[in-house]
Amino acid sequence: MREKLQNLRGYLLLDAGGMYGSCFHHTVILMCQHSPGGAFGLVLNQPNDKRVGDVLPIDMPPSVKNRRTRSGGPVDESSVHILHSDAFMFQGNVMNNLSLVQDPSDLSDLANSVNPDHKIEVFLGYSGWGSGQLESELARKAWLVCKATSELVFSNPEETAWREILRGLDWQHRLLADGPDDLSWN
């Protein structure tokens, strides 16, 4: 009998330590969509050298225009995906207080918002899985799964986020965070 699919939308996938040498080595991925047909997520901890204003030629404040984008994953690296959050957005399409926008024209309204709690991150590319592919990777224990929070999504765009999140889980995950990059070196 098949197990019921657990929807991972609003969860984080973390490299479980076996992806040394791949583009997913030490990644933290926010799952934005997940269904029997496949999954879509954004890598949170791979900063990109491109600035928001370089990839989106729309009117927005310099504070948004000069912000670095993030690499959302290896699929369609020219595509733009925008995560935004504020304290007054109780329902989001990814999780409470967090929504994904894929139409760059929507960024102009978001970027000019006067709400000081409003947060925006722009991603180029995404991480995607076909039907059953993510479930197969999860069965092989390639990924660790933990609940996402807005604070985790917007806090650390650097590669160190993987280690920081693991250290905050439990002693076993702290061992993984402090271990060598390639576990076969152990």
Backbone bond lengths (Angstrom), bond angles and torsions (degrees), N, CA, C in turn:
res aa  C-N    CA-C-N  psi(-1)  N-CA   C-N-CA  omega(-1)  CA-C   N-CA-C  phi
1 M - - - 1.443 - - 1.528 109.36 -
2 R 1.315 117.02 135.40 1.466 122.03 -179.99 1.515 110.76 -76.92
3 E 1.342 114.62 138.50 1.457 119.41 174.65 1.522 109.20 -73.79
4 K 1.321 114.85 149.13 1.452 120.45 176.95 1.526 109.03 -67.14
5 L 1.306 117.18 135.01 1.454 123.02 179.30 1.525 110.15 -65.69
6 Q 1.324 116.66 125.90 1.456 120.74 173.99 1.520 107.48 -87.07
7 N 1.321 116.12 123.61 1.451 120.38 179.03 1.524 108.37 -75.18
8 L 1.325 117.34 121.99 1.452 122.00 -176.54 1.529 113.18 -96.61
9 R 1.321 117.33 9.75 1.464 119.80 177.33 1.525 108.32 -59.49
10 G 1.343 115.99 129.54 1.457 120.45 -178.42 1.523 113.85 88.11
11 Y 1.316 117.24 6.91 1.461 122.16 176.63 1.520 109.80 -110.21
12 L 1.327 115.28 163.39 1.457 121.51 174.30 1.517 109.07 -104.49
13 L 1.313 115.85 140.98 1.461 122.23 168.55 1.522 106.11 -105.88
14 L 1.324 116.33 130.91 1.458 121.42 176.64 1.517 108.66 -120.88
15 D 1.309 116.39 136.75 1.459 121.32 174.51 1.526 107.75 -50.73
16 A 1.326 117.21 125.79 1.466 121.81 -177.79 1.525 112.30 -82.14
17 G 1.334 116.89 7.92 1.462 120.30 175.39 1.513 114.42 105.88
18 G 1.315 118.13 -4.13 1.457 120.06 -176.68 1.521 114.69 -108.16
19 M 1.309 118.29 15.31 1.466 120.11 -175.74 1.521 113.15 -106.98
20 Y 1.322 116.31 24.89 1.459 120.29 179.07 1.527 109.27 -56.46
21 G 1.311 116.64 131.20 1.462 121.57 178.95 1.519 114.24 91.82
22 S 1.317 118.52 -9.52 1.463 120.37 179.22 1.526 109.91 -101.70
23 C 1.315 116.83 168.59 1.471 120.53 178.43 1.525 111.47 -69.65
24 F 1.318 118.33 -10.03 1.464 121.76 179.35 1.533 113.13 -100.64
25 H 1.330 116.85 8.59 1.464 121.46 178.89 1.526 109.78 -60.10
26 H 1.321 117.20 121.57 1.467 125.75 178.64 1.527 113.21 59.57
27 T 1.319 116.89 31.80 1.461 118.95 179.00 1.519 111.92 -88.22
28 V 1.330 113.00 156.11 1.458 123.70 171.59 1.521 104.79 -122.55
29 I 1.333 116.86 118.71 1.461 121.42 -175.65 1.521 109.80 -117.73
30 L 1.323 115.94 127.37 1.459 121.00 173.08 1.520 107.93 -86.39
31 M 1.325 116.52 122.09 1.460 120.54 178.07 1.525 109.21 -81.48
32 C 1.328 116.33 118.58 1.467 122.15 -177.15 1.520 111.99 -99.36
33 Q 1.323 117.13 -30.31 1.465 121.99 178.32 1.520 108.14 -144.84
34 H 1.337 116.12 143.74 1.457 120.65 178.39 1.525 108.11 -157.60
35 S 1.315 115.28 123.68 1.461 121.42 179.88 1.519 108.15 -150.42
36 P 1.337 117.85 174.48 1.469 119.12 176.57 1.534 112.88 -59.62
37 G 1.331 117.24 -21.55 1.461 120.99 179.95 1.510 114.46 -81.60
38 G 1.332 118.59 -13.29 1.459 121.08 179.81 1.515 111.35 149.25
39 A 1.316 115.26 -170.81 1.465 120.48 -176.27 1.521 110.03 -144.38
40 F 1.338 114.96 154.84 1.455 123.18 -178.40 1.523 107.87 -138.85
41 G 1.327 116.17 130.30 1.459 120.07 178.78 1.513 111.43 -146.57
42 L 1.327 115.44 170.04 1.462 122.62 179.72 1.518 109.75 -125.81
43 V 1.331 115.77 128.32 1.463 120.80 176.01 1.522 107.46 -70.14
44 L 1.312 116.76 125.60 1.463 121.38 -176.51 1.521 113.68 -89.35
45 N 1.321 117.51 -22.06 1.465 119.19 -170.05 1.529 114.39 -117.62
46 Q 1.320 116.39 39.38 1.455 120.42 172.81 1.525 108.65 -129.77
47 P 1.343 116.53 90.18 1.459 119.37 -179.82 1.519 110.93 -65.54
48 N 1.308 114.91 153.93 1.455 122.39 -178.59 1.529 107.10 -118.51
49 D 1.308 117.82 151.80 1.470 121.47 179.36 1.523 112.70 -77.67
50 K 1.314 117.74 -16.63 1.466 120.31 -178.82 1.518 110.49 -74.84
51 R 1.320 115.27 144.26 1.463 121.97 177.77 1.521 108.83 -94.69
52 V 1.331 116.85 154.68 1.465 122.19 -179.37 1.533 109.54 -56.09
53 G 1.329 117.76 -44.52 1.457 121.64 -179.62 1.517 113.55 -64.15
54 D 1.345 117.94 -24.42 1.466 121.35 178.02 1.523 112.15 -74.22
55 V 1.324 117.04 -30.21 1.472 120.10 -175.66 1.523 112.77 -102.70
56 L 1.332 117.01 -17.69 1.465 120.98 -179.89 1.528 109.56 -126.86
57 P 1.322 117.22 98.25 1.472 119.84 -178.31 1.527 112.03 -81.93
58 I 1.336 116.19 63.14 1.464 120.50 177.33 1.525 108.18 -125.68
59 D 1.325 115.73 160.45 1.455 120.54 -178.25 1.523 110.23 -71.69
60 M 1.335 115.44 124.35 1.460 121.54 177.13 1.521 108.63 -157.58
61 P 1.313 117.19 159.95 1.469 120.45 -179.35 1.532 111.55 -61.13
62 P 1.332 117.78 150.43 1.470 120.92 178.28 1.523 113.36 -56.40
63 S 1.334 117.64 -32.37 1.473 119.63 -179.49 1.531 111.42 -62.10
64 V 1.325 117.52 -31.56 1.466 121.37 177.18 1.525 109.61 -86.38
65 K 1.304 116.91 -43.26 1.469 122.90 -177.48 1.528 112.22 -58.84
66 N 1.335 117.74 -36.12 1.463 121.70 -176.40 1.526 113.83 -89.46
67 R 1.314 117.35 -3.59 1.466 121.19 179.74 1.538 110.17 -70.73
68 R 1.322 115.78 142.67 1.469 120.48 177.14 1.521 109.88 -72.80
69 T 1.315 116.02 145.33 1.460 120.75 172.60 1.528 108.21 -83.21
70 R 1.314 115.78 173.23 1.459 121.52 174.51 1.518 108.25 -121.01
71 S 1.334 116.25 152.43 1.462 121.21 174.62 1.520 107.46 -84.65
72 G 1.331 116.63 113.33 1.458 120.81 -176.61 1.511 114.20 -79.05
73 G 1.326 116.57 -15.20 1.460 121.02 179.94 1.507 110.91 153.82
74 P 1.328 115.97 178.29 1.464 120.32 -173.59 1.536 115.48 -83.16
75 V 1.323 117.94 -4.16 1.463 120.33 -176.78 1.526 109.72 -93.54
76 D 1.321 116.97 130.32 1.465 124.29 175.59 1.527 111.88 44.65
77 E 1.325 115.39 66.17 1.465 121.55 -173.10 1.525 113.95 -66.50
78 S 1.327 117.96 -5.15 1.472 119.89 175.57 1.534 111.40 -94.26
79 S 1.328 117.21 -8.21 1.468 119.83 179.34 1.525 109.92 -76.05
80 V 1.331 116.00 149.30 1.463 122.06 -176.97 1.529 109.06 -114.24
81 H 1.329 115.62 133.09 1.462 122.69 179.37 1.522 107.46 -134.31
82 I 1.320 117.03 133.56 1.453 122.07 -173.21 1.529 109.75 -121.95
83 L 1.322 116.31 122.86 1.458 121.40 172.50 1.518 107.10 -99.40
84 H 1.333 116.35 134.89 1.460 119.40 177.07 1.514 109.77 -141.69
85 S 1.336 113.06 152.11 1.456 120.27 -176.08 1.509 109.46 -150.19
86 D 1.312 115.87 149.59 1.456 121.35 166.46 1.527 108.80 -156.42
87 A 1.302 115.67 163.12 1.466 121.24 -174.39 1.519 112.76 -66.09
88 F 1.325 118.48 -19.53 1.464 121.81 -176.94 1.523 113.30 -95.55
89 M 1.325 117.88 -1.88 1.459 121.43 178.93 1.532 107.52 -96.59
90 F 1.316 115.75 92.42 1.456 119.35 -174.79 1.527 111.83 -75.52
91 Q 1.290 118.02 -35.93 1.460 122.05 177.01 1.516 108.25 -105.89
92 G 1.294 116.45 134.58 1.452 121.66 175.47 1.512 108.85 -132.30
93 N 1.325 117.59 162.46 1.461 118.81 -179.31 1.532 112.56 -86.57
94 V 1.340 118.14 -3.51 1.466 121.57 173.59 1.524 109.42 -109.25
95 M 1.324 116.47 -47.74 1.457 123.29 175.43 1.518 107.28 -164.19
96 N 1.333 117.84 174.36 1.463 119.73 178.60 1.528 109.39 -54.81
97 N 1.306 115.99 134.99 1.459 123.53 178.57 1.528 114.66 66.37
98 L 1.324 118.56 15.89 1.468 120.06 -179.78 1.521 110.25 -145.17
99 S 1.327 115.86 124.58 1.463 120.88 179.03 1.520 111.37 -129.36
100 L 1.315 114.53 154.87 1.456 123.79 176.60 1.514 108.46 -107.51
101 V 1.326 116.27 130.95 1.459 122.99 176.27 1.520 106.42 -121.00
102 Q 1.329 116.79 134.67 1.455 118.89 179.96 1.526 112.42 -117.95
103 D 1.311 116.73 4.97 1.461 121.43 176.46 1.525 107.44 -105.17
104 P 1.345 118.06 109.26 1.467 120.62 -176.98 1.530 114.47 -56.07
105 S 1.331 117.93 -25.47 1.465 118.82 179.37 1.536 111.24 -65.73
106 D 1.329 117.01 -23.16 1.467 120.33 176.57 1.530 112.05 -71.04
107 L 1.329 117.51 -19.14 1.459 120.16 -178.58 1.517 112.30 -68.13
108 S 1.312 117.94 -32.00 1.460 120.43 -178.40 1.522 110.90 -57.84
109 D 1.323 117.59 -47.54 1.469 120.79 177.62 1.516 111.29 -63.38
110 L 1.330 116.49 -41.40 1.460 120.83 -178.81 1.533 110.93 -67.02
111 A 1.323 116.01 -43.29 1.466 120.51 -175.78 1.518 112.14 -68.33
112 N 1.310 117.65 -27.59 1.458 121.10 -179.31 1.527 112.72 -94.38
113 S 1.302 117.14 10.05 1.460 121.53 178.97 1.531 109.97 -63.81
114 V 1.307 115.82 142.05 1.464 120.17 179.17 1.527 111.86 -92.94
115 N 1.308 117.91 -1.33 1.459 121.96 179.95 1.534 109.28 -71.03
116 P 1.326 119.03 119.02 1.467 120.50 -178.11 1.530 113.44 -69.66
117 D 1.335 117.54 -17.91 1.467 120.97 178.49 1.524 112.55 -84.77
118 H 1.308 117.30 -6.01 1.462 121.67 -175.80 1.533 109.85 -70.42
119 K 1.327 116.29 130.76 1.463 121.94 178.88 1.523 108.76 -124.48
120 I 1.328 115.91 142.31 1.465 122.07 -179.00 1.520 108.65 -137.38
121 E 1.329 116.18 135.41 1.462 122.33 170.95 1.516 107.54 -132.63
122 V 1.333 116.39 137.35 1.460 122.40 -178.51 1.529 108.12 -113.13
123 F 1.328 115.34 131.14 1.464 122.86 -177.64 1.520 110.00 -118.89
124 L 1.324 115.82 142.80 1.460 121.98 173.21 1.520 107.28 -110.53
125 G 1.322 116.54 123.86 1.451 121.17 -177.19 1.516 111.40 83.34
126 Y 1.328 115.41 175.12 1.464 120.21 -179.95 1.518 110.05 -155.23
127 S 1.303 115.49 172.37 1.464 123.34 175.86 1.521 106.80 -109.87
128 G 1.302 116.68 128.28 1.455 119.58 -176.53 1.516 112.56 -135.62
129 W 1.312 115.82 150.41 1.458 123.37 178.85 1.512 108.93 -132.97
130 G 1.328 116.99 139.10 1.449 121.86 174.72 1.522 110.34 -79.17
131 S 1.309 114.99 177.85 1.459 121.92 -179.05 1.525 111.06 -53.99
132 G 1.325 117.08 122.14 1.456 123.12 176.46 1.525 115.12 80.21
133 Q 1.321 118.16 -12.19 1.467 120.58 -176.41 1.527 112.21 -66.02
134 L 1.321 117.80 -47.72 1.461 120.38 179.68 1.527 110.51 -65.05
135 E 1.316 117.29 -40.91 1.465 120.76 179.40 1.530 110.75 -60.51
136 S 1.330 116.75 -37.79 1.462 121.07 177.04 1.529 110.97 -65.31
137 E 1.324 116.97 -42.50 1.464 120.91 178.27 1.535 110.64 -65.25
138 L 1.322 116.62 -38.62 1.462 119.97 177.74 1.530 110.79 -65.96
139 A 1.325 117.85 -39.27 1.466 121.60 178.69 1.530 111.01 -64.52
140 R 1.345 117.11 -31.48 1.467 121.89 177.25 1.527 111.93 -82.35
141 K 1.341 116.07 0.99 1.462 123.19 179.54 1.532 112.49 61.98
142 A 1.345 115.65 37.16 1.460 120.86 176.96 1.529 111.62 -77.79
143 W 1.328 116.65 -22.17 1.464 121.78 -176.29 1.518 111.10 -125.72
144 L 1.324 115.51 145.42 1.452 122.71 166.88 1.519 106.30 -99.59
145 V 1.319 117.29 143.82 1.465 121.64 -177.89 1.521 108.89 -117.63
146 C 1.331 116.17 131.16 1.462 119.53 172.91 1.524 108.81 -144.57
147 K 1.307 115.49 156.01 1.467 122.02 -177.96 1.523 109.62 -66.65
148 A 1.320 115.98 136.19 1.464 121.32 177.63 1.527 110.10 -87.05
149 T 1.309 114.94 155.23 1.462 122.08 170.51 1.520 107.04 -133.04
150 S 1.313 116.77 157.22 1.468 120.12 176.86 1.521 110.81 -58.37
151 E 1.325 116.77 -36.89 1.456 120.24 179.83 1.523 110.86 -60.96
152 L 1.339 117.62 -43.13 1.463 120.65 178.43 1.528 111.47 -66.19
153 V 1.316 116.45 -37.89 1.467 120.38 -178.05 1.523 111.11 -64.84
154 F 1.317 117.95 -41.42 1.460 121.24 -173.33 1.530 114.22 -100.83
155 S 1.333 118.63 -4.09 1.460 119.41 -169.93 1.521 115.55 -80.75
156 N 1.307 119.87 -53.11 1.460 120.87 -171.24 1.524 111.06 -132.28
157 P 1.338 117.61 101.37 1.457 119.86 -179.43 1.529 113.37 -82.53
158 E 1.310 117.47 4.06 1.458 120.44 -175.52 1.531 111.11 -91.39
159 E 1.327 115.45 166.28 1.456 121.84 -178.55 1.527 112.23 -61.73
160 T 1.324 118.49 -22.80 1.465 122.03 -178.99 1.527 112.57 -68.70
161 A 1.316 118.40 -12.91 1.473 121.51 -178.28 1.524 111.68 -58.04
162 W 1.324 118.24 -37.38 1.461 122.00 -179.35 1.528 109.78 -57.00
163 R 1.319 116.64 -51.05 1.467 121.10 -179.25 1.534 110.99 -64.90
164 E 1.317 117.32 -41.62 1.462 121.11 -178.74 1.527 111.79 -62.23
165 I 1.325 117.03 -42.82 1.468 120.62 179.88 1.530 110.07 -66.88
166 L 1.330 117.14 -45.18 1.470 120.18 179.09 1.523 111.72 -60.34
167 R 1.321 117.52 -41.93 1.470 120.81 179.96 1.521 111.67 -62.41
168 G 1.318 117.54 -25.59 1.458 121.02 -179.70 1.510 114.04 -85.65
169 L 1.332 119.13 -1.41 1.465 120.62 -176.90 1.529 112.64 -88.82
170 D 1.306 119.20 -75.57 1.462 122.88 179.51 1.523 108.71 -156.81
171 W 1.340 117.09 179.23 1.463 120.10 -174.36 1.528 112.54 -63.41
172 Q 1.323 118.41 -35.76 1.465 120.55 -179.48 1.527 111.06 -65.67
173 H 1.323 115.54 -40.04 1.457 119.19 179.18 1.528 111.27 -73.06
174 R 1.330 117.37 -29.99 1.478 119.77 174.51 1.525 110.28 -63.73
175 L 1.331 117.14 -37.25 1.472 120.42 176.53 1.531 110.37 -61.51
176 L 1.319 117.09 -43.33 1.461 121.13 178.23 1.525 110.17 -63.54
177 A 1.326 117.23 -43.77 1.465 121.39 -178.76 1.529 111.12 -62.15
178 D 1.324 117.17 -35.62 1.470 120.36 -176.25 1.523 113.27 -94.34
179 G 1.333 117.00 -0.02 1.464 120.68 -179.56 1.515 112.43 -80.37
180 P 1.339 116.58 176.23 1.467 119.96 178.45 1.529 110.98 -68.90
181 D 1.332 116.06 157.21 1.464 120.52 -179.88 1.520 112.09 -58.49
182 D 1.325 117.04 -44.52 1.451 121.57 177.54 1.527 106.44 -101.93
183 L 1.329 117.01 112.31 1.462 120.85 -175.13 1.525 113.29 -62.94
184 S 1.338 118.06 -18.20 1.468 119.95 177.82 1.527 111.38 -71.69
185 W 1.351 117.83 -14.34 1.458 120.77 176.95 1.517 111.50 -75.24
186 N 1.312 116.63 -14.73 1.459 121.72 -176.86 1.504 112.75 -69.96
